[in-house]
Amino acid sequence: MKTSEIDEIRRLCLRYPEVHEHKDGFGHVSFRVKAKPFVIIGETLSIKTLPATQEILLEQPGYIIAPYIGRHGWVLVEVEEAGWQAIEGLIREGYLIAAPKRLANQVQNG
């Protein structure tokens, strides 16, 4: 992924409460809330989605099921195919799935 894309994803993720960035031993960057990842950046962008969202996305170009973690709702997103508006919405959905209810309510009501 391009540095500018990673920077934009970082900006979109870190605007949510109590999100932190984590780098693993393989060089993958994840964005987490209370230790639960909702975005992972490696060679590609992976975002946690609801099963119904995942099903809809997989019928569109630019989205494929994430290896190993796809059965948990994760999709690989091609940034150029999806577009930033869609990515922003998916990041929000991923955050709301991973966040404790208190934080999810704060985002939804704020």
C-alpha positions, 0 to 999 in steps of 0.5 A, a space after each residue: 500500500 502507498 504511504 499516503 493511503 496508510 496515512 489516510 487510513 490512520 487518520 480515519 481510524 485514530 479519530 475514534 475514542 480509545 483507538 491505538 495503533 499496533 505493529 506486529 512482528 510481521 510488520 502489519 499495522 492494526 488499529 485496535 480498540 480495547 485490544 480488538 482489531 478492526 483494521 489491519 494493514 499489511 500488503 492489503 487493507 483488511 476491515 472487520 465487517 458484519 456478516 451481512 455487510 461482508 456478503 454484500 461487499 463480496 458481490 462487488 469488485 474490489 472486495 475479497 474475503 480475507 484469508 484465515 479471518 474471513 469467516 469472522 467478517 473480515 474483507 480485503 479492500 482494494 482502496 482504488 476500487 472501493 473509494 474513500 467514502 466506502 472505506 470511511 464507512 467500513 472503518 466506522 462499522 468495524 470500530 462499532 463492532 470491536 468497541 465496547 458498548 459504552 464507546 460504540 454508543 458514544 460514537 453513534 450518539 455523538 
